[in-house]
Amino acid sequence: MTQVDVLLGLQWGDEGKGKIVDVLSPQYDLIARFQGGPNAGHTLEFDGKKFVLNTIPSGIFNEKTMNLIGNGVVIDPIILKRELDNLKAAGHDPVAKNKLVIARKAHLILPTHQLLDAANEQRMGKDKIGSTLKGIGPTYMDKTGRNGLRIGDTTLPDFKERYNKLVEKHKEILSHYEFEFDLTEKEAAFFEAIEFIKSIPHVDSEHYVNGYLKEGKKVLAEGAQGTLLDIDFGSYPFVTSSNTTTAGACTGLGIAPNKIGHVYGIFKAYCTRVGGGPFPTELDNEVGENLRQVGHEFGATTGRARRCGWIDLPALKYAIMLNGVTELIMMKADVLDGFDTIYACTHYEHNGETIDYMPYDIISVKPTPVLKEIAGWKTDVTKISKVEEIPANLADYIAFLEKELEVPVKYLSVGPDRTQTLVLD
């Protein structure tokens, strides 16, 4: 029996997972998203075109690969329908080609979940989490509170009654906020999208994925967000509402831990974060703004400017440990092309100590990064297509990271297009 390989982010998300899944997808028979929702934006570029996927797995553009939205994902039917409509208009129709299935046990995002999200952020004011306002948190709250609605419920005769019951609960909660809303338009779009989603095959993801493995087929589990946003191990409470780590692939698809194979950990050559929360290496200055502009660091889903800073090795070591990473993938090396000097955080000064790990509390007591100076490569790497063409200083940077992180860098991305990806020895 084959095993499930896992691909996930090692920072605060936005590492470039979509591009790499697209690059790797020809090697796999099934790509399966295992957590998160439409708050994730996976950007893919090829043939002069750019696509942003929110819910659909990033293997959708490979003709031979099947794609599964797993049970750990929360689905907004309106956004999923819009996403599929846009793909169809661009000449890619996974529904017509029978290249997409949805787990029956995946939970639904209702319009009122989005209202609850917005109302809570409004109430928190300056202390807000920085939610994308997609209703993700409230949906996972209903899931763990045993109140949620699932994809499989849409085919039941009493689905509308179940929907109304949950909506009434939400309206009761909203009555305690100073928050005005009108559901008419959103509800109409919601039920129209529900009818559309009924045309997509619904499966029991646990049997579906394990069936692939029994047949000896190759499966890649695709994560969303990043390790440092994990609900258990991230920079709580500034986190997402699901498990973004390798363990989340087990519960988000229905596979046993001993079925996990390779774990690909993706990271940027620097570091970014969207929304509130701690960010030890953040550069709130001209250098950070330069990284933002050169790297086009604006959210694929929200358009929000990302906070930028130097690479954080204590955080990366933590993420590698949590996920059991076997191979690293470094993204956006090209963004650092213009720097004479770059820096890497090797330790933190925290509570009077020098440490090389991420401590429990990095919010009330902010760690000070200890930075190592590294020579830049001052070369346009977007044009290189062979490993032999990698500038010496970039090769030295990669070697330094491999030594510090004790995991090999397998792939190097030198631009946004799928072709701008080098396989390292």
C-alpha positions, 0 to 999 in steps of 0.5 A, spaced: 500 500 500 502 506 498 502 512 503 499 519 503 504 525 501 503 531 505 504 538 502 504 544 507 506 551 509 511 552 515 510 559 516 504 564 517 501 562 510 502 565 503 508 561 502 506 559 495 503 552 496 498 552 490 504 553 485 508 547 488 502 543 488 500 545 481 508 543 479 507 536 483 500 534 481 503 530 475 506 525 479 500 524 483 493 521 482 489 524 487 490 531 490 486 532 497 485 539 501 484 537 508 483 543 512 481 551 512 476 554 507 475 560 502 480 564 507 486 561 503 488 563 496 492 559 492 495 562 486 497 559 480 501 562 474 502 558 467 501 560 460 501 567 461 495 566 466 494 567 473 488 563 477 487 564 485 483 558 488 480 558 494 477 551 496 478 547 490 485 543 490 491 546 486 491 539 482 485 541 478 489 544 472 492 537 471 488 533 466 490 526 469 489 528 477 483 527 481 481 532 486 478 532 493 475 537 498 476 533 504 472 533 510 476 537 514 475 543 509 469 548 511 465 550 504 462 556 502 457 554 497 457 561 494 464 562 493 465 555 491 460 556 485 463 562 483 470 559 483 468 553 479 464 558 474 470 562 473 474 556 471 469 554 466 469 561 463 477 560 463 476 554 459 477 549 465 471 545 467 473 540 473 465 538 474 464 537 466 471 533 466 469 529 473 475 531 476 472 534 483 469 530 488 467 533 495 467 529 502 460 528 505 462 530 512 465 537 510 461 542 513 458 548 510 459 556 511 452 559 512 451 566 510 450 567 518 457 565 519 460 570 516 455 575 519 457 572 526 465 573 524 464 580 522 460 582 528 465 579 533 471 583 529 467 589 530 466 588 537 473 587 538 475 593 535 483 594 536 484 587 539 481 584 533 484 577 530 484 580 523 479 575 520 478 574 513 471 575 515 469 569 511 465 565 517 471 560 518 471 561 525 464 561 527 463 555 522 468 551 526 465 553 532 459 550 530 462 543 528 465 542 535 459 545 538 455 539 534 451 544 531 453 544 524 451 542 517 455 538 512 455 537 505 451 530 506 445 534 509 444 538 503 441 531 500 436 530 506 429 532 505 429 536 512 435 540 510 431 547 510 429 545 517 436 544 519 438 550 516 433 554 519 434 552 526 441 553 525 440 560 523 435 562 528 440 560 533 445 565 529 440 570 529 439 570 537 447 571 538 447 577 533 441 580 537 446 581 542 451 585 538 450 592 535 450 589 528 445 590 522 444 585 517 439 583 511 440 576 509 435 576 503 440 576 497 445 572 501 440 566 502 438 566 495 445 565 493 446 560 498 440 556 496 442 557 488 449 554 490 447 548 494 443 546 488 449 547 484 453 543 489 449 537 489 451 536 481 458 534 484 459 527 486 459 527 494 464 521 497 466 519 504 473 521 504 476 516 509 473 510 504 475 514 498 482 516 500 484 509 503 481 506 496 486 510 492 492 507 497 489 500 496 490 500 489 497 503 489 495 510 487 499 516 489 495 521 493 498 528 495 494 532 501 494 539 500 494 544 506 492 551 507 494 557 511 501 555 515 503 551 521 504 558 525 496 559 524 495 552 527 489 552 532 493 548 537 500 550 536 500 556 532 501 563 535 494 563 539 489 566 539 492 569 532 491 563 529 486 560 524 480 555 526 483 548 524 489 544 524 494 546 519 499 541 521 501 534 518 496 531 524 490 535 520 491 531 514 489 525 518 483 528 521 481 532 515 481 526 510 480 520 514 487 517 514 491 513 519 498 516 522 502 510 519 499 512 512 503 518 512 509 518 507 513 524 505 512 531 508 514 537 504 514 543 508 514 550 504 517 556 506 519 563 503 526 565 503 524 571 508 517 571 512 510 574 511 504 575 516 497 577 514 493 580 520 494 581 527 499 577 532 506 576 533 511 577 528 518 577 531 522 578 525 517 584 522 521 589 518 516 595 519 520 600 515 523 601 508 526 594 508 519 591 509 516 595 504 521 594 499 520 586 500 512 587 500 513 591 493 518 587 490 514 580 492 507 583 491 505 581 498 498 582 498 493 577 500 490 573 494 483 572 497 483 579 501 488 584 497 490 586 504 498 588 505 502 582 508 507 584 514 514 582 511 520 581 515 527 576 515 526 569 515 525 566 522 529 559 524 527 558 531 520 558 528 522 554 522 525 549 526 518 548 530 514 547 524 519 542 522 519 538 528 511 539 529 510 536 522 515 531 521 518 535 515 522 530 510 523 535 504 524 543 504 521 547 498 524 554 498 519 560 495 521 567 492 528 567 492 528 572 487 525 577 491 531 578 495 535 579 488 536 586 489 539 586 496 546 587 498 545 583 505 540 579 507 539 577 515 536 570 518 534 570 525 538 564 529 535 565 536 531 570 540 532 574 546 527 572 551 526 574 558 533 575 559 535 568 555 538 567 549 533 561 546 533 557 539 526 555 540 519 559 539 516 560 547 509 559 549 508 567 550 511 571 544 505 576 545 505 579 552 513 578 552 515 580 545 522 576 543 528 580 540 531 577 534 538 575 534 540 576 526 545 573 522 548 577 516 548 574 510 551 576 503 546 577 498 547 574 491 545 581 487 543 577 481 536 576 477 535 569 478 528 569 475 532 567 468 535 561 471 533 554 469 539 550 471 541 548 478 548 550 475 546 557 474 544 558 481 549 564 484 554 562 489 551 566 494 544 563 494 547 556 494 551 558 500 544 561 503 541 554 501 546 550 504 546 555 511 539 553 511 540 546 510 545 546 516 541 549 521 534 546 519 537 539 518 532 538 512 534 538 505 531 543 500 529 539 494 525 545 490 527 552 489 522 557 486 525 563 482 519 566 480 511 565 480 510 561 474 510 553 474 516 553 470 520 557 474 522 551 479 528 548 480 529 541 483 535 541 487 540 535 488 
